[in-house]
Amino acid sequence: MLEYEVIKKNRREHLALTGLTPKEFAQLLVGFEQAEKEELEKRKPQKARQRKPGGGRPPILADSKQRLLFILVYFKTYSIQVVQGKLFEMSQSRANRLIHTLTPLLTRALDITGVVPERDPQKVAVTAGGTEESVDLIIDGTDRERQRPKNKDSQALHYSGKQKTHTDKNLVIVNRKTTRIEYLGQTYPGTAHDKKIADHEAICYPRNTRLFKDTGFQGYEPKVESSHQPKKTSEWRINQSSETRESSLIKTPRDC
């Protein structure tokens, strides 16, 4: 069985299995333990117990570290439940129950630790701002592959010509300095254009924002301090083209 005390000794394996460093795992564990305590308080029976807490069959995942490892490995690797059960020495049915039990606790733990991105576009100005200094934000559209729809109209709607597959799309805004995801937008079909999504969501930015965007947002100019977009033809490409033209004019002895 995967044991956290063994995995944490290898930072590379830890990152590959959970998506977190040991330090980040420890920070999230504090929120996860608090979320578990809150859940136990909700389940506290009104009547007197006949069996003391902790009695009965011992759990396979003995402590909070193992339970957090279980749910993080599932979402990081997204393995089928049979494989997830084999990794932690349990049946598929028990793995299924644990996934549905621990997912809300993980969501609550992320909220407690303050790493859940804002979902309301009107509140980005509050969550991403708060300082008088300029805030560097990066906006981009993210595509993720989805199952091919059976309906022909849905197939055309979700087919991304750029990715050459059926996808869903979300807008994300990332703080350039802290790398924190400040905003996660709603889900759109893969054919939706980045600028049209941004126009539709009408995101409210802090006034002191320096916004960085790619060419997919050409023409998108919200009310911010400044907006930065790379040129389609970079200076490096121009220099390379001129060098190529010059070298092509030089004849070698074989050409003469």
SULURCOR-V913040 format. One line per field, one symbol per residue. burial: # if it has 9 or more other C-alpha atoms within 8 Angstrom, else .. A space follows every 10 residues. Layout:
burial=???
//
This chain:
burial=...#..##.. #.###.#### ##..#.#### ######.... .......... .......... ...#.##### ####.#.... ##.#####.# ##.###..#. .##.##.### #.#.#..#.. #.###.###. ....###### #.#....... ...##.#### .....##### ######.... #####..### ##.##.###. ..####.### #####.#... ...##.#.#. .......#.. .......... ......
//
